[in-house]
C-alpha cells in the first residue's frame, strides 16, 4: 500500500508542474504583447505590461520554489 502522504505530495508536485507550465505560456504571451505595444508606439501601455510581466515572473519563481519544496518533502518521506 502506498503512503497516503507521499500520494498527496505527488499530487501537489503534479499540480505545481502544470501551474509552472501554464505560467510559462502566460509569460510568453505577455512578452509578445509588450513587443506588439512597443511596435505600435504605445510605450506607456508597454511599460505597464512590463510591470505585470515582472509580477508574473516573480509568481513563477515562487511556484518553482514550492515545487522544489514538495520534491524535497517527497524524497524525505521516501527515505524514512
C-alpha positions in Angstrom: 0.0 0.0 0.0 1.3 3.4 -1.0 1.9 6.0 1.7 -1.1 8.5 1.6 1.2 11.4 2.5 3.5 10.5 -0.5 0.4 10.3 -2.7 -0.7 13.8 -1.6 2.8 15.2 -2.1 2.9 13.7 -5.6 -0.5 15.3 -6.4 1.0 18.6 -5.2 4.0 18.1 -7.5 1.8 17.3 -10.5 -0.4 20.4 -9.9 2.7 22.6 -9.4 4.3 21.3 -12.5 1.2 22.1 -14.5 0.9 25.5 -13.0 4.5 26.3 -13.9 4.0 25.2 -17.5 0.9 27.4 -17.7 2.7 30.3 -16.2 5.5 29.9 -18.8 2.8 30.2 -21.5 1.3 33.3 -19.9 4.7 34.9 -19.7 5.3 34.2 -23.4 2.1 35.8 -24.3 2.8 38.8 -22.1 6.2 39.3 -23.8 4.6 39.1 -27.2 2.0 41.7 -26.0 4.8 44.0 -24.9 6.6 43.7 -28.2 3.4 44.5 -30.1 2.7 47.5 -27.9 6.2 48.8 -28.4 5.9 48.4 -32.2 2.6 50.2 -32.1 4.2 53.1 -30.2 2.1 52.5 -27.1 5.1 53.0 -24.8 3.1 53.8 -21.6 1.0 50.7 -22.0 4.1 48.6 -22.8 5.7 49.9 -19.6 2.6 48.9 -17.6 2.7 45.5 -19.3 6.4 45.2 -18.2 5.3 45.7 -14.6 2.7 43.0 -15.0 5.4 40.7 -16.6 7.7 41.3 -13.6 4.8 40.2 -11.2 4.2 37.1 -13.4 7.9 36.2 -13.3 8.0 36.7 -9.5 5.0 34.4 -9.2 6.7 31.8 -11.4 9.7 31.8 -9.1 7.5 31.2 -6.1 5.9 28.3 -7.9 9.3 26.8 -8.7 10.3 27.1 -5.0 7.1 25.4 -3.9 7.7 22.6 -6.4 11.3 22.1 -5.1 10.0 22.1 -1.6 7.4 19.5 -2.4 10.0 17.3 -4.2 12.3 17.5 -1.1 9.4 16.6 1.2 8.6 13.6 -1.1 12.3 12.4 -1.1 12.5 12.9 2.7 9.3 10.8 3.2 10.5 8.1 0.9 13.8 7.9 2.7 12.1 7.2 6.1 
